[in-house]
Amino acid sequence: MNIEEFNKTVDLFADALYRFILKNIKNKEKAEDIVQDSFEQLWKNAHKIELSKAKSYLFTTAYHKTIDLIRKEKREIKMDEEHEKKHIFTTNNPDIQEILNKAIDLLPSVQKAVLLLRDYEGYSYKEIEEITGLSESQVKVYIYRARSFLKEYIGNISVLI
């Protein structure tokens, strides 16, 4: 990969990579850091990576950096904060998007990542398999479990409206 191809990769994938990470960690500065680290890693290995593999390489790198950050932060979270996250959002006029985001935040990190890649970013099962290193059947199982959890958490949508 040369400089022009690297710059083209930045133009094509930086926004999607940022959105994916931000949706997972909900912190703009940390998401920007992970994007920057991922592109830095790509640049360091540019001589080994073909342009056609750059997208997969970037998302795989960012995915692993995100999972590492999530695991690190989970070790640092106090039990009280974890308990607060589990309370169900209730008001007279609930915002469906806010409820959905809260439910997504409760998912295990792997389920959350594959669900976001599939439903928010539109990646195929095969692409998610390449990004995460999971098998295609594992990806499907995690997505199914995540959707089942969301369905149960949110309940009947007509109740919310």
OpenMM code with the backbone's topology and positions (N, CA, C; nanometers):
from openmm import Vec3, app, unit

residues = "MET ASN ILE GLU GLU PHE ASN LYS THR VAL ASP LEU PHE ALA ASP ALA LEU TYR ARG PHE ILE LEU LYS ASN ILE LYS ASN LYS GLU LYS ALA GLU ASP ILE VAL GLN ASP SER PHE GLU GLN LEU TRP LYS ASN ALA HIS LYS ILE GLU LEU SER LYS ALA LYS SER TYR LEU PHE THR THR ALA TYR HIS LYS THR ILE ASP LEU ILE ARG LYS GLU LYS ARG GLU ILE LYS MET ASP GLU GLU HIS GLU LYS LYS HIS ILE PHE THR THR ASN ASN PRO ASP ILE GLN GLU ILE LEU ASN LYS ALA ILE ASP LEU LEU PRO SER VAL GLN LYS ALA VAL LEU LEU LEU ARG ASP TYR GLU GLY TYR SER TYR LYS GLU ILE GLU GLU ILE THR GLY LEU SER GLU SER GLN VAL LYS VAL TYR ILE TYR ARG ALA ARG SER PHE LEU LYS GLU TYR ILE GLY ASN ILE SER VAL LEU ILE".split()
positions = [
    Vec3(0.0852, -0.1171, 0.0000),
    Vec3(0.0000, 0.0000, 0.0000),
    Vec3(0.0899, 0.1236, 0.0000),
    Vec3(0.0612, 0.2152, -0.0895),
    Vec3(0.1404, 0.3371, -0.0965),
    Vec3(0.0656, 0.4515, -0.0277),
    Vec3(0.1232, 0.5713, -0.0300),
    Vec3(0.0657, 0.6868, 0.0395),
    Vec3(-0.0704, 0.7236, -0.0172),
    Vec3(-0.0844, 0.7219, -0.1485),
    Vec3(-0.2128, 0.7559, -0.2101),
    Vec3(-0.3214, 0.6569, -0.1696),
    Vec3(-0.2882, 0.5295, -0.1698),
    Vec3(-0.3849, 0.4267, -0.1303),
    Vec3(-0.4211, 0.4404, 0.0178),
    Vec3(-0.3238, 0.4724, 0.1002),
    Vec3(-0.3505, 0.4934, 0.2426),
    Vec3(-0.4447, 0.6116, 0.2618),
    Vec3(-0.4180, 0.7225, 0.1938),
    Vec3(-0.5037, 0.8409, 0.2038),
    Vec3(-0.6453, 0.8108, 0.1543),
    Vec3(-0.6554, 0.7317, 0.0494),
    Vec3(-0.7868, 0.6915, -0.0014),
    Vec3(-0.8601, 0.6074, 0.1034),
    Vec3(-0.7883, 0.5196, 0.1703),
    Vec3(-0.8456, 0.4368, 0.2761),
    Vec3(-0.8974, 0.5236, 0.3906),
    Vec3(-0.8199, 0.6240, 0.4278),
    Vec3(-0.8637, 0.7161, 0.5331),
    Vec3(-0.9938, 0.7842, 0.4916),
    Vec3(-0.9981, 0.8361, 0.3699),
    Vec3(-1.1179, 0.9043, 0.3215),
    Vec3(-1.2394, 0.8122, 0.3185),
    Vec3(-1.2190, 0.6882, 0.2789),
    Vec3(-1.3301, 0.5949, 0.2640),
    Vec3(-1.3834, 0.5403, 0.3955),
    Vec3(-1.2963, 0.5130, 0.4920),
    Vec3(-1.3382, 0.4349, 0.6075),
    Vec3(-1.3311, 0.5041, 0.7430),
    Vec3(-1.2735, 0.6211, 0.7514),
    Vec3(-1.2573, 0.6874, 0.8814),
    Vec3(-1.3909, 0.7135, 0.9497),
    Vec3(-1.4883, 0.7646, 0.8773),
    Vec3(-1.6181, 0.7965, 0.9382),
    Vec3(-1.6909, 0.6720, 0.9861),
    Vec3(-1.6949, 0.5693, 0.9045),
    Vec3(-1.7639, 0.4460, 0.9427),
    Vec3(-1.6956, 0.3804, 1.0624),
    Vec3(-1.5642, 0.3832, 1.0637),
    Vec3(-1.4883, 0.3262, 1.1744),
    Vec3(-1.5171, 0.4038, 1.3026),
    Vec3(-1.5188, 0.5343, 1.2929),
    Vec3(-1.5474, 0.6197, 1.4087),
    Vec3(-1.6882, 0.5934, 1.4623),
    Vec3(-1.7874, 0.5872, 1.3743),
    Vec3(-1.9259, 0.5609, 1.4166),
    Vec3(-1.9372, 0.4266, 1.4877),
    Vec3(-1.8722, 0.3258, 1.4323),
    Vec3(-1.8768, 0.1924, 1.4918),
    Vec3(-1.8190, 0.1935, 1.6333),
    Vec3(-1.7056, 0.2560, 1.6502),
    Vec3(-1.6411, 0.2592, 1.7812),
    Vec3(-1.7212, 0.3451, 1.8785),
    Vec3(-1.7655, 0.4604, 1.8334),
    Vec3(-1.8415, 0.5512, 1.9186),
    Vec3(-1.9696, 0.4852, 1.9684),
    Vec3(-2.0336, 0.4100, 1.8818),
    Vec3(-2.1569, 0.3413, 1.9217),
    Vec3(-2.1273, 0.2384, 2.0308),
    Vec3(-2.0093, 0.1819, 2.0307),
    Vec3(-1.9715, 0.0816, 2.1294),
    Vec3(-1.9291, 0.1428, 2.2628),
    Vec3(-1.8528, 0.2505, 2.2588),
    Vec3(-1.7957, 0.3009, 2.3840),
    Vec3(-1.8543, 0.4343, 2.4307),
    Vec3(-1.9279, 0.5034, 2.3468),
    Vec3(-1.9963, 0.6272, 2.3837),
    Vec3(-1.9031, 0.7347, 2.4423),
    Vec3(-1.7831, 0.7431, 2.3893),
    Vec3(-1.6885, 0.8430, 2.4348),
    Vec3(-1.6130, 0.8939, 2.3115),
    Vec3(-1.6376, 1.0189, 2.2758),
    Vec3(-1.5816, 1.0735, 2.1521),
    Vec3(-1.4290, 1.0715, 2.1507),
    Vec3(-1.3686, 1.1135, 2.2615),
    Vec3(-1.2226, 1.1213, 2.2646),
    Vec3(-1.1593, 0.9824, 2.2526),
    Vec3(-1.2139, 0.8857, 2.3246),
    Vec3(-1.1589, 0.7502, 2.3185),
    Vec3(-1.1830, 0.6887, 2.1811),
    Vec3(-1.2982, 0.7185, 2.1216),
    Vec3(-1.3269, 0.6681, 1.9867),
    Vec3(-1.2283, 0.7270, 1.8859),
    Vec3(-1.2022, 0.8562, 1.8985),
    Vec3(-1.1044, 0.9195, 1.8098),
    Vec3(-0.9657, 0.8579, 1.8276),
    Vec3(-0.9292, 0.8296, 1.9532),
    Vec3(-0.7996, 0.7673, 1.9801),
    Vec3(-0.7893, 0.6301, 1.9157),
    Vec3(-0.8963, 0.5511, 1.9254),
    Vec3(-0.8943, 0.4174, 1.8673),
    Vec3(-0.8856, 0.4253, 1.7150),
    Vec3(-0.9578, 0.5186, 1.6549),
    Vec3(-0.9496, 0.5366, 1.5095),
    Vec3(-0.8065, 0.5735, 1.4704),
    Vec3(-0.7496, 0.6675, 1.5422),
    Vec3(-0.6135, 0.7096, 1.5125),
    Vec3(-0.5146, 0.5942, 1.5308),
    Vec3(-0.5303, 0.5201, 1.6395),
    Vec3(-0.4426, 0.4050, 1.6635),
    Vec3(-0.4566, 0.2999, 1.5538),
    Vec3(-0.5792, 0.2800, 1.5075),
    Vec3(-0.6033, 0.1806, 1.4027),
    Vec3(-0.5380, 0.2213, 1.2718),
    Vec3(-0.5506, 0.3480, 1.2361),
    Vec3(-0.4851, 0.3962, 1.1143),
    Vec3(-0.3331, 0.3973, 1.1289),
    Vec3(-0.2850, 0.4257, 1.2487),
    Vec3(-0.1408, 0.4193, 1.2727),
    Vec3(-0.0899, 0.2759, 1.2529),
    Vec3(-0.1651, 0.1803, 1.3059),
    Vec3(-0.1283, 0.0401, 1.2896),
    Vec3(-0.1295, 0.0002, 1.1418),
    Vec3(-0.2300, 0.0493, 1.0695),
    Vec3(-0.2372, 0.0230, 0.9255),
    Vec3(-0.1148, 0.0808, 0.8550),
    Vec3(-0.0780, 0.2029, 0.8909),
    Vec3(0.0364, 0.2674, 0.8267),
    Vec3(0.1660, 0.1916, 0.8556),
    Vec3(0.1812, 0.1461, 0.9799),
    Vec3(0.3021, 0.0710, 1.0158),
    Vec3(0.3140, -0.0586, 0.9368),
    Vec3(0.2000, -0.1160, 0.9019),
    Vec3(0.1996, -0.2433, 0.8292),
    Vec3(0.1585, -0.2272, 0.6838),
    Vec3(0.1619, -0.1058, 0.6329),
    Vec3(0.1141, -0.0770, 0.4968),
    Vec3(0.1874, -0.1586, 0.3911),
    Vec3(0.3128, -0.1848, 0.4131),
    Vec3(0.3904, -0.2611, 0.3146),
    Vec3(0.3446, -0.4074, 0.3063),
    Vec3(0.2724, -0.4551, 0.4077),
    Vec3(0.2260, -0.5942, 0.4106),
    Vec3(0.0795, -0.6091, 0.3666),
    Vec3(0.0071, -0.4983, 0.3613),
    Vec3(-0.1378, -0.5038, 0.3423),
    Vec3(-0.1767, -0.4535, 0.2042),
    Vec3(-0.2598, -0.5311, 0.1377),
    Vec3(-0.3130, -0.4902, 0.0080),
    Vec3(-0.4285, -0.3927, 0.0307),
    Vec3(-0.4510, -0.3068, -0.0639),
    Vec3(-0.5592, -0.2094, -0.0551),
    Vec3(-0.6940, -0.2782, -0.0350),
    Vec3(-0.7159, -0.3896, -0.1005),
    Vec3(-0.8436, -0.4605, -0.0904),
    Vec3(-0.8690, -0.5165, 0.0496),
    Vec3(-0.7644, -0.5323, 0.1295),
    Vec3(-0.7763, -0.5870, 0.2651),
    Vec3(-0.7733, -0.4784, 0.3725),
    Vec3(-0.7578, -0.3544, 0.3334),
    Vec3(-0.7409, -0.2456, 0.4297),
    Vec3(-0.8635, -0.2269, 0.5185),
    Vec3(-0.9815, -0.2337, 0.4610),
    Vec3(-1.1052, -0.2150, 0.5393),
    Vec3(-1.1162, -0.3215, 0.6474),
    Vec3(-1.0973, -0.4438, 0.6099),
    Vec3(-1.1042, -0.5537, 0.7053),
    Vec3(-0.9980, -0.5380, 0.8136),
    Vec3(-0.8776, -0.5023, 0.7739),
    Vec3(-0.7689, -0.4833, 0.8689),
    Vec3(-0.8027, -0.3727, 0.9684),
    Vec3(-0.8543, -0.2604, 0.9185),
    Vec3(-0.8887, -0.1482, 1.0052),
    Vec3(-0.9959, -0.1856, 1.1076),
    Vec3(-1.1046, -0.2462, 1.0589),
    Vec3(-1.2138, -0.2800, 1.1493),
    Vec3(-1.1729, -0.3890, 1.2480),
    Vec3(-1.0893, -0.4807, 1.2053),
    Vec3(-1.0407, -0.5842, 1.2968),
    Vec3(-0.9548, -0.5210, 1.4056),
    Vec3(-0.8641, -0.4345, 1.3655),
    Vec3(-0.7775, -0.3666, 1.4618),
    Vec3(-0.8601, -0.2828, 1.5586),
    Vec3(-0.9533, -0.2048, 1.5064),
    Vec3(-1.0372, -0.1196, 1.5910),
    Vec3(-1.1244, -0.2034, 1.6838),
    Vec3(-1.1768, -0.3121, 1.6325),
    Vec3(-1.2602, -0.4009, 1.7139),
    Vec3(-1.1800, -0.4523, 1.8338),
    Vec3(-1.0606, -0.5010, 1.8089),
    Vec3(-0.9794, -0.5546, 1.9177),
    Vec3(-0.9375, -0.4458, 2.0165),
    Vec3(-0.9063, -0.3284, 1.9683),
    Vec3(-0.8711, -0.2178, 2.0578),
    Vec3(-0.9924, -0.1766, 2.1418),
    Vec3(-1.1099, -0.1782, 2.0810),
    Vec3(-1.2319, -0.1438, 2.1532),
    Vec3(-1.2613, -0.2472, 2.2615),
    Vec3(-1.2514, -0.3734, 2.2274),
    Vec3(-1.2752, -0.4795, 2.3253),
    Vec3(-1.1748, -0.4684, 2.4402),
    Vec3(-1.0492, -0.4417, 2.4098),
    Vec3(-0.9481, -0.4249, 2.5147),
    Vec3(-0.9840, -0.3090, 2.6073),
    Vec3(-1.0279, -0.1978, 2.5499),
    Vec3(-1.0659, -0.0823, 2.6293),
    Vec3(-1.1873, -0.1139, 2.7166),
    Vec3(-1.2866, -0.1799, 2.6592),
    Vec3(-1.4075, -0.2152, 2.7349),
    Vec3(-1.3713, -0.3065, 2.8515),
    Vec3(-1.2880, -0.4053, 2.8270),
    Vec3(-1.2468, -0.4964, 2.9346),
    Vec3(-1.1703, -0.4221, 3.0436),
    Vec3(-1.0838, -0.3315, 3.0030),
    Vec3(-1.0061, -0.2541, 3.1005),
    Vec3(-1.0986, -0.1688, 3.1860),
    Vec3(-1.1949, -0.1032, 3.1222),
    Vec3(-1.2865, -0.0171, 3.1956),
    Vec3(-1.3802, -0.0970, 3.2853),
    Vec3(-1.4181, -0.2166, 3.2432),
    Vec3(-1.5043, -0.3000, 3.3273),
    Vec3(-1.4350, -0.3365, 3.4574),
    Vec3(-1.3061, -0.3586, 3.4504),
    Vec3(-1.2315, -0.3900, 3.5727),
    Vec3(-1.2300, -0.2704, 3.6673),
    Vec3(-1.2426, -0.1509, 3.6116),
    Vec3(-1.2343, -0.0297, 3.6916),
    Vec3(-1.3697, 0.0185, 3.7442),
    Vec3(-1.4766, -0.0335, 3.6883),
    Vec3(-1.6101, 0.0124, 3.7295),
    Vec3(-1.6430, -0.0412, 3.8680),
    Vec3(-1.6972, 0.0451, 3.9494),
    Vec3(-1.7381, 0.0035, 4.0830),
    Vec3(-1.8720, -0.0676, 4.0749),
    Vec3(-1.8996, -0.1497, 4.1739),
    Vec3(-2.0234, -0.2274, 4.1737),
    Vec3(-2.1469, -0.1371, 4.1744),
    Vec3(-2.1412, -0.0245, 4.2422),
    Vec3(-2.2566, 0.0657, 4.2461),
    Vec3(-2.2918, 0.1173, 4.1074),
    Vec3(-2.1902, 0.1528, 4.0301),
    Vec3(-2.2148, 0.2032, 3.8960),
    Vec3(-2.2741, 0.0939, 3.8081),
    Vec3(-2.2257, -0.0276, 3.8226),
    Vec3(-2.2784, -0.1401, 3.7447),
    Vec3(-2.4242, -0.1654, 3.7804),
    Vec3(-2.4558, -0.1538, 3.9086),
    Vec3(-2.5937, -0.1751, 3.9528),
    Vec3(-2.6870, -0.0697, 3.8927),
    Vec3(-2.6412, 0.0542, 3.8852),
    Vec3(-2.7223, 0.1617, 3.8286),
    Vec3(-2.7538, 0.1374, 3.6813),
    Vec3(-2.6622, 0.0774, 3.6078),
    Vec3(-2.6830, 0.0512, 3.4653),
    Vec3(-2.7967, -0.0472, 3.4408),
    Vec3(-2.8271, -0.1295, 3.5386),
    Vec3(-2.9251, -0.2349, 3.5190),
    Vec3(-3.0683, -0.1893, 3.5450),
    Vec3(-3.0876, -0.0675, 3.5942),
    Vec3(-3.2228, -0.0187, 3.6161),
    Vec3(-3.2896, 0.0100, 3.4824),
    Vec3(-3.4135, -0.0266, 3.4715),
    Vec3(-3.4884, -0.0052, 3.3488),
    Vec3(-3.5343, 0.1401, 3.3433),
    Vec3(-3.5210, 0.2000, 3.2287),
    Vec3(-3.5608, 0.3377, 3.2059),
    Vec3(-3.7133, 0.3472, 3.2063),
    Vec3(-3.7683, 0.4327, 3.2947),
    Vec3(-3.9136, 0.4477, 3.2989),
    Vec3(-3.9513, 0.5942, 3.3138),
    Vec3(-4.0366, 0.6413, 3.2251),
    Vec3(-4.0989, 0.7722, 3.2343),
    Vec3(-4.2341, 0.7608, 3.1666),
    Vec3(-4.3104, 0.8663, 3.1756),
    Vec3(-4.4409, 0.8652, 3.1101),
    Vec3(-4.4283, 0.8768, 2.9589),
    Vec3(-4.3235, 0.9430, 2.9102),
    Vec3(-4.3018, 0.9602, 2.7676),
    Vec3(-4.1621, 0.9118, 2.7306),
    Vec3(-4.1447, 0.7824, 2.7246),
    Vec3(-4.0095, 0.7329, 2.6981),
    Vec3(-3.9650, 0.7599, 2.5549),
    Vec3(-3.8390, 0.7881, 2.5393),
    Vec3(-3.7787, 0.8036, 2.4084),
    Vec3(-3.7310, 0.6652, 2.3649),
    Vec3(-3.7892, 0.6132, 2.2590),
    Vec3(-3.7596, 0.4772, 2.2151),
    Vec3(-3.6117, 0.4601, 2.1837),
    Vec3(-3.5508, 0.5587, 2.1200),
    Vec3(-3.4082, 0.5495, 2.0871),
    Vec3(-3.3241, 0.5428, 2.2139),
    Vec3(-3.3619, 0.6197, 2.3146),
    Vec3(-3.2875, 0.6181, 2.4407),
    Vec3(-3.2999, 0.4817, 2.5087),
    Vec3(-3.4183, 0.4237, 2.5058),
    Vec3(-3.4394, 0.2914, 2.5645),
    Vec3(-3.3579, 0.1878, 2.4885),
    Vec3(-3.3597, 0.1958, 2.3560),
    Vec3(-3.2829, 0.1017, 2.2749),
    Vec3(-3.1334, 0.1143, 2.3022),
    Vec3(-3.0837, 0.2364, 2.3102),
    Vec3(-2.9415, 0.2577, 2.3388),
    Vec3(-2.9037, 0.2037, 2.4763),
    Vec3(-2.9916, 0.2240, 2.5742),
    Vec3(-2.9652, 0.1717, 2.7087),
    Vec3(-2.9616, 0.0195, 2.7062),
    Vec3(-3.0539, -0.0405, 2.6319),
    Vec3(-3.0575, -0.1868, 2.6209),
    Vec3(-2.9319, -0.2386, 2.5510),
    Vec3(-2.8891, -0.1714, 2.4463),
    Vec3(-2.7679, -0.2121, 2.3740),
    Vec3(-2.6463, -0.2036, 2.4660),
    Vec3(-2.6423, -0.1019, 2.5510),
    Vec3(-2.5303, -0.0873, 2.6445),
    Vec3(-2.5226, -0.2019, 2.7447),
    Vec3(-2.6341, -0.2673, 2.7706),
    Vec3(-2.6362, -0.3782, 2.8662),
    Vec3(-2.5874, -0.5098, 2.8065),
    Vec3(-2.5756, -0.5143, 2.6748),
    Vec3(-2.5305, -0.6371, 2.6085),
    Vec3(-2.3837, -0.6648, 2.6398),
    Vec3(-2.3460, -0.7923, 2.6429),
    Vec3(-2.2027, -0.8246, 2.6531),
    Vec3(-2.1286, -0.7634, 2.5336),
    Vec3(-2.0032, -0.7296, 2.5524),
    Vec3(-1.9289, -0.6539, 2.4514),
    Vec3(-1.9247, -0.7225, 2.3148),
    Vec3(-1.9125, -0.8537, 2.3106),
    Vec3(-1.9059, -0.9230, 2.1815),
    Vec3(-2.0413, -0.9159, 2.1107),
    Vec3(-2.1504, -0.9389, 2.1843),
    Vec3(-2.2834, -0.9309, 2.1246),
    Vec3(-2.3108, -0.7893, 2.0754),
    Vec3(-2.2725, -0.6926, 2.1543),
    Vec3(-2.2930, -0.5529, 2.1160),
    Vec3(-2.2179, -0.5204, 1.9877),
    Vec3(-2.0933, -0.5635, 1.9797),
    Vec3(-2.0114, -0.5336, 1.8628),
    Vec3(-2.0678, -0.5965, 1.7362),
    Vec3(-2.1038, -0.7250, 1.7407),
    Vec3(-2.1542, -0.7901, 1.6196),
    Vec3(-2.2908, -0.7350, 1.5798),
    Vec3(-2.3739, -0.7024, 1.6788),
    Vec3(-2.5049, -0.6439, 1.6483),
    Vec3(-2.4887, -0.5086, 1.5794),
    Vec3(-2.3988, -0.4254, 1.6298),
    Vec3(-2.3763, -0.2941, 1.5698),
    Vec3(-2.3170, -0.3055, 1.4297),
    Vec3(-2.2244, -0.3990, 1.4125),
    Vec3(-2.1671, -0.4183, 1.2793),
    Vec3(-2.2746, -0.4619, 1.1802),
    Vec3(-2.3636, -0.5479, 1.2226),
    Vec3(-2.4668, -0.6013, 1.1332),
    Vec3(-2.5808, -0.5008, 1.1117),
    Vec3(-2.6411, -0.4543, 1.2198),
    Vec3(-2.7633, -0.3748, 1.2089),
    Vec3(-2.7405, -0.2254, 1.1895),
    Vec3(-2.6304, -0.1728, 1.2404),
    Vec3(-2.6050, -0.0292, 1.2264),
    Vec3(-2.5127, 0.0016, 1.1092),
    Vec3(-2.4130, -0.0812, 1.0898),
    Vec3(-2.3161, -0.0556, 0.9837),
    Vec3(-2.3452, -0.1343, 0.8566),
    Vec3(-2.4290, -0.2388, 0.8648),
    Vec3(-2.4720, -0.3126, 0.7466),
    Vec3(-2.3731, -0.4133, 0.6919),
    Vec3(-2.2818, -0.4614, 0.7735),
    Vec3(-2.1856, -0.5603, 0.7269),
    Vec3(-2.2503, -0.6982, 0.7157),
    Vec3(-2.1997, -0.7781, 0.6244),
    Vec3(-2.2486, -0.9148, 0.6077),
    Vec3(-2.1902, -1.0019, 0.7188),
    Vec3(-2.2473, -1.1204, 0.7350),
    Vec3(-2.1952, -1.2136, 0.8350),
    Vec3(-2.0485, -1.2467, 0.8063),
    Vec3(-2.0174, -1.2639, 0.6794),
    Vec3(-1.8807, -1.2981, 0.6395),
    Vec3(-1.7840, -1.1850, 0.6761),
    Vec3(-1.8230, -1.0607, 0.6518),
    Vec3(-1.7377, -0.9477, 0.6862),
    Vec3(-1.7191, -0.9368, 0.8376),
    Vec3(-1.8262, -0.9610, 0.9120),
    Vec3(-1.8169, -0.9568, 1.0582),
    Vec3(-1.7248, -1.0680, 1.1074),
    Vec3(-1.7327, -1.1832, 1.0425),
    Vec3(-1.6440, -1.2948, 1.0758),
    Vec3(-1.4981, -1.2529, 1.0590),
    Vec3(-1.4668, -1.1847, 0.9496),
    Vec3(-1.3304, -1.1393, 0.9241),
    Vec3(-1.2865, -1.0334, 1.0246),
    Vec3(-1.3763, -0.9429, 1.0594),
    Vec3(-1.3427, -0.8336, 1.1506),
    Vec3(-1.3199, -0.8847, 1.2925),
    Vec3(-1.4079, -0.9734, 1.3383),
    Vec3(-1.4029, -1.0160, 1.4788),
    Vec3(-1.3185, -1.1400, 1.5035),
    Vec3(-1.2972, -1.2202, 1.3995),
    Vec3(-1.2252, -1.3454, 1.4185),
    Vec3(-1.3131, -1.4579, 1.4682),
    Vec3(-1.4435, -1.4322, 1.4789),
    Vec3(-1.5395, -1.5350, 1.5181),
    Vec3(-1.5801, -1.6133, 1.3941),
    Vec3(-1.6338, -1.7330, 1.4139),
    Vec3(-1.6867, -1.8065, 1.2987),
    Vec3(-1.8211, -1.7458, 1.2601),
    Vec3(-1.8640, -1.7717, 1.1377),
    Vec3(-1.9910, -1.7171, 1.0909),
    Vec3(-2.1063, -1.7660, 1.1781),
    Vec3(-2.1024, -1.8906, 1.2203),
    Vec3(-2.2099, -1.9425, 1.3059),
    Vec3(-2.2085, -1.8743, 1.4430),
    Vec3(-2.0896, -1.8453, 1.4959),
    Vec3(-2.0825, -1.7719, 1.6227),
    Vec3(-2.1407, -1.6317, 1.6070),
    Vec3(-2.1102, -1.5676, 1.4961),
    Vec3(-2.1631, -1.4340, 1.4698),
    Vec3(-2.3157, -1.4386, 1.4689),
    Vec3(-2.3718, -1.5355, 1.3995),
    Vec3(-2.5172, -1.5477, 1.3923),
    Vec3(-2.5787, -1.5732, 1.5299),
    Vec3(-2.5139, -1.6572, 1.6089),
    Vec3(-2.5642, -1.6869, 1.7431),
    Vec3(-2.5609, -1.5617, 1.8302),
    Vec3(-2.4501, -1.4884, 1.8269),
    Vec3(-2.4396, -1.3671, 1.9078),
    Vec3(-2.5428, -1.2628, 1.8655),
    Vec3(-2.5656, -1.2496, 1.7360),
    Vec3(-2.6661, -1.1542, 1.6889),
    Vec3(-2.8047, -1.1982, 1.7333),
    Vec3(-2.8340, -1.3269, 1.7225),
    Vec3(-2.9634, -1.3790, 1.7662),
    Vec3(-2.9841, -1.3529, 1.9155),
    Vec3(-2.8824, -1.3823, 1.9960),
    Vec3(-2.8939, -1.3615, 2.1411),
    Vec3(-2.9118, -1.2138, 2.1744),
    Vec3(-2.8388, -1.1282, 2.1045),
    Vec3(-2.8507, -0.9844, 2.1288),
    Vec3(-2.9904, -0.9353, 2.0934),
    Vec3(-3.0418, -0.9778, 1.9794),
    Vec3(-3.1763, -0.9367, 1.9385),
    Vec3(-3.2824, -0.9911, 2.0337),
    Vec3(-3.2638, -1.1133, 2.0796),
    Vec3(-3.3583, -1.1729, 2.1751),
    Vec3(-3.3592, -1.0936, 2.3058),
    Vec3(-3.2389, -1.0565, 2.3523),
    Vec3(-3.2299, -0.9768, 2.4743),
    Vec3(-3.2999, -0.8423, 2.4562),
    Vec3(-3.2732, -0.7772, 2.3425),
    Vec3(-3.3345, -0.6468, 2.3173),
    Vec3(-3.4864, -0.6585, 2.3115),
    Vec3(-3.5342, -0.7624, 2.2472),
    Vec3(-3.6787, -0.7832, 2.2359),
    Vec3(-3.7404, -0.8002, 2.3746),
    Vec3(-3.6758, -0.8775, 2.4585),
    Vec3(-3.7284, -0.8997, 2.5933),
    Vec3(-3.7155, -0.7737, 2.6784),
    Vec3(-3.6032, -0.7054, 2.6659),
    Vec3(-3.5792, -0.5849, 2.7457),
    Vec3(-3.6811, -0.4758, 2.7125),
    Vec3(-3.6994, -0.4547, 2.5842),
    Vec3(-3.7900, -0.3483, 2.5413),
    Vec3(-3.9345, -0.3908, 2.5552),
    Vec3(-3.9615, -0.5191, 2.5349),
    Vec3(-4.0980, -0.5692, 2.5463),
    Vec3(-4.1764, -0.5370, 2.4210),
    Vec3(-4.3011, -0.5328, 2.4365),
    Vec3(-4.3912, -0.5047, 2.3246),
    Vec3(-4.3784, -0.3572, 2.2870),
    Vec3(-4.3427, -0.3310, 2.1643),
    Vec3(-4.3216, -0.1933, 2.1181),
    Vec3(-4.4470, -0.1087, 2.1297),
    Vec3(-4.5651, -0.1685, 2.1192),
    Vec3(-4.6896, -0.0926, 2.1268),
    Vec3(-4.7107, -0.0360, 2.2690),
    Vec3(-4.6495, -0.0963, 2.3691),
    Vec3(-4.6575, -0.0463, 2.5045),
    Vec3(-4.5836, 0.0862, 2.5171),
    Vec3(-4.4763, 0.0999, 2.4400),
    Vec3(-4.3931, 0.2186, 2.4471),
    Vec3(-4.4549, 0.3394, 2.3754),
    Vec3(-4.5382, 0.3112, 2.2772),
    Vec3(-4.5901, 0.4215, 2.1933),
    Vec3(-4.7134, 0.4833, 2.2532),
] * unit.nanometer
topology = app.Topology()
chain = topology.addChain("A")
for resn in residues:
    res = topology.addResidue(resn, chain)
    for name in ("N", "CA", "C"):
        topology.addAtom(name, app.Element.getBySymbol(name[0]), res)
